[in-house]
Amino acid sequence: MEYKDENINKQPDQAADNAASPELPQRNVRRSSDSQRPARRRPHPHGETNSEPKRRPRPVRETTQGADDETVTDTARRRPEGENLRERPRRRPDVEENRQRPRRRPYDGQRGENDRRRPGAAPGAKAKKKGWSKKKKGIVIAVIIIGVLVLVIGVLVAIIYRYINMMDFKNDSEYEIYDSIPSEIGDGTMSDSPEEKKKSFEDALRANLEKNAKEIKSDKDVINVLLIGTDSRTESDRGRSDTMILMSLNKKNKKVIMTSFLRDTWVNIPDIGPQRLNAAYAFGGPPLLMKTIQANFGVEVDKYAMINFGAFREIIDTLGGVEINVKEAEIPSINAGAKESGTAAITKPGKYNLDGAQALAYARIRKIDSDFQRTQRQRTVMEQVFKKAKALSLSELNDFLEKVLPSITTNLEKSEIFWIVLKASDYLGYERMQQSIPNTGSFENLVIDGMMVLGIDYEKYTKELQESIYG
């Protein structure tokens, strides 16, 4: 086979031009018989070395041998145009055209305004700050609002329970039932009513008890709390209930019904027998009094709040007194009470702001008229207390509660009182109604065991009470 050199048949000047051409540099021609040198290898990425350095492949020479001449073809290992080359990180020479992008300066603890620029931003452009997305901001704001609400509610609950814990809580089982109590015997000037009259009332009372035992009225939207006022000084000397007002809160009709029970009403006390209504408290305390009203009038009563008349005076004084329209016949009794507080005596009828001692004396007046007017005066005082309580400032309300609450004894649960307090602003805006059992002119005076008592139409009053409370 012949090897033919490309430049053999060329003219000298043409061969010189080819040799001087910058496009194809001169290469040493090697014969095909020469052994090829091993290719260069890159260093191992983990630092392994090889005794032989990696070499770049040399051009391959093709030799053809003909009859007349020898042709040597020098073919370099060039990649065709358009073929994708894998980019390899190479260190470019530090020439001027490669210095367009400024190099990062080492951090010296101080950052300039333009140190953090967006890639490709012009020098001097402000860096774009990375902020929270709208969704993330909304979540953070919501969490903060919820946290503040929880904190406020927690503080409110703590304040309410602080006041609630001032009250005296007693279970119904803590009250002992007495076998006997001091009797209220008349002065001997009155003779008992005829036996036929007494027997007819006892039969009517018994029939009403049997009916109510099957039909006790109740409603989840109605709260009945019996307010009891006593003048007892010690637990052993329980005394009798001087004031009995059933406070009925009807949330459905938005009404507050105050029903006064006259202390001389003739009723049947469970496990005791026929007695005056106020004797029920003397025998068994608030639990027995609630059972007596429930059994005789057919309404559910299982909660009570009791206050001593000594605390009643403090309530009125804390409120700054109550405004009462005083009549001529009431002046002596009010002035007798005013001596305890040193208040100036009232000389003529009119509207006065009564202090605690005067208001208590006013609420207990009985001899000038009857128990009907007496209970009416008690409800009038309570109505004025409601009005004054609504107008108290926060500091005044705090003083009022701190003096009143320790004097209140109740069997209400703390959670029940809590929800009543939360809704107190709404309840104070309810329509208020007043009534008494019995009503004026709807009873019959009886004398039993020398005591003046009130005989009533039990069926009539039971129906009227249920309708007024439950609607």
Helices and strands as residue ranges (DSSP letters): E 4-5, H 12-20, E 60-65, E 70-75, G 96-98, H 134-164, E 168-169, G 172-174, H 195-212, E 222-230, E 241-250, E 255-261, E 266-269, E 273-276, H 279-297, E 303-308, H 309-318, E 322-326, G 328-330, H 331-341, E 350-354, H 356-363, H 371-390, H 394-404, G 405-407, E 408-410, H 414-422, H 424-427, E 431-437, E 444-448, E 451-455, H 458-470
